[in-house]
């Protein structure tokens, strides 16, 4: 398997890798890419490839294009692919990548604005810092028509990469007391940032104050998504029940004309706390929407019904507003807080015969929105972006199925700026594992029957679990006492969670050692080293329990894996088991024997002759599988007449270790060595072309045959050359004499010998230069 690592990629960006295919076959091939169905989480893959099929000629190359475009921040991705050709599987691919979210933060999350006079405004500046390498869109979730006291500039925009944007915050006193407001800053694929603003009017309220308990809890909780969705979420966590809740969070009036009669829509507000508080609604500065009554005292557990009226000011216009709740508790009568609860309203004044304009928009992601894996009761979140083009406002409204596990905020509204960021939440009502795929409809402008866009939310509830050895029992090879057998057991994470996994042996006889903790990434397959070290023969059976190292309240699944192992003695035979060696003293000889493993366990053996150091064994370290044999060479050298020694086999712990077991060695073979002198002698000679005056006896004595026989019977090859002086009778020049020797080998082994003719001495003739002159005598 070939692994391609995309590295770290920011959400909203993409990275491309090309996979090169070379057709090395003898014909043209058709290559096809497909997911590995056994390992791929296909519906949540962030990898895409193009094309899926290509024809490649003989000796030609082709590059398949793989792109990695993550939409879930701070996640690991791993996916598997197979490239097939006409002959079957050509190549297995593993694509790996990591995503990081667009990172931005505020220079400060809490600011205090103190106005010395009621008719004067005060301004402060903060910085919004983009720590990403790509530009970042941001938007303050603030309805300018409902919050006239706090003005933010700019309210949305784009921050260049690795840059800052200066934000101007202005407060003009409206309330004759202290005012607290929490503002959320949304970014694409980014956890919302929180800005807590405390506004103080010195003229009407004291500077010293006491924050109510629910605000203290809000300040302590820094989960941006959870706080942002707290007023519309369809999940009520046990210890996070909201102070108050609405019967409905969004109202759609549809068409209303300026002359239409009042048609109010009613909703209910319930006090879920044990305190009495005064609840007020902010006022729509455009007076298009109006809530009555404006406020009401709510008793513990009590509820109040409110109504909303819609009065459009102009025809052919869309209207939208978000009412925010204000709360005043008895324990803090000098403070009014913008309660984290809102009501969104929508309406238009387009008649049926009105002309319409096509919405100019762009969605990202376009049609499929993927969410991180969910572990109830904790919900998961993501974001999507609606971009507006042109100069006309763009109204939108999400339509959910009748039964849904998703929540969207805002559900409806009018986009007058360049874009809107939507937060999507998955919070299953029941803790059941499975895929949660829902198709929603996003409708634009007033003519919702014609202008639709379908969006599919893809989420999943996945137990934290792994698969050990593909769910099959782990079968160790048969071992022998004292040995160590290791296995690389595959452990696969079929979920999208990052899992810290712990393995525990339920029946621990101290013969099984496993890697206890494993950190495994989503859709990753790792191997864990397991070692079986038996001390005695017999069968060994146990179970290994795997469980997730995580708080117990999450949805998780423990895994049981059966482990089977067996220990037997090593059984070896040698053919032949007795080796007889006849050798000339000082010479070397090589013998072989076959070592056969007739047992059922794999044997790791070290061969040695501890009583005879002149024996060389090759190979010394042997690994023998059951039923396997190996030919062993023994090279011997001896200078003694008779020698007996034993070849022993010492069992090793494993093949990669030189540690020998502390136990009686196995007798492999018995070797008997008989070393003798080379018993050669000349028993007869014959001379050709000689006169009768020389007999065989004369030649025997002249050639010194008795001495030569003595040398032949007592010389060793290691002693080098021995010279024997021989005399030959004189013969005329240019005549020859031939001696023939009959040599007998009395040894039991073949002998190789050589006779060379050498000089009796190294004398050389000396040339003397004599000079003389001849002169004439007078």
QUISUL-V222651 format. One line per field, one symbol per residue. psi: psi as a letter, one per 40 degrees, with the letter a starting at -180 (. if undefined). A space follows every 50 residues. Layout:
psi = ???
This chain:
psi = hhhhheahhiieiiiiihhhhhheaeiiihhhhiihddeigdefheiiih ieiihhiheiiihihhihgiehifiihhihihhiadeahdihihhhiiii ihhiiidiehihhhhdideiiiiiiihhhheieiihiihhghhdeegedh hhhieiahhihfiihhhhhhhhhdhfahhhhhhhhiihfhhhihhhhhhh hddeiidhihhiddddddddhehdddddedeeiehhidefhidiiidieh hhebhhideiihgihiiihhheaeihihhiiihheeedihhiidiihhih eiihhiihihgidiifiiiiihhiihihidegeehhhhighihhiiiifh ideiiiihhhihihiddhhhiiiigiehiiiaiihhhhiaeiihiihihi idhieihhhidiahhdaeihhhhhhhghdighiihghihihhiiadgedd gihhhhhhiihhihiihhffeiihhiihiiheihhiihhhhhheieihhh hhhhhdghefehhihdhhhhihfihihhhhhhgieiiaihhaihhhihgi ieeihihihhhhhhiihiihhiihhiehhhhhihheiiihiiihhhheae ihhhihhigdeheehhhhidhhhhiheiiihhhhhihieidhhhihhihh hidideiehiigihihhdihhhhhhiiggiiheiihhifiieehiddddd ddefddddddddeeiideeaihhhhiiiiiiiifiihhhhhhhhheieii ihihhihiidifiiihhhhhiiihihh.
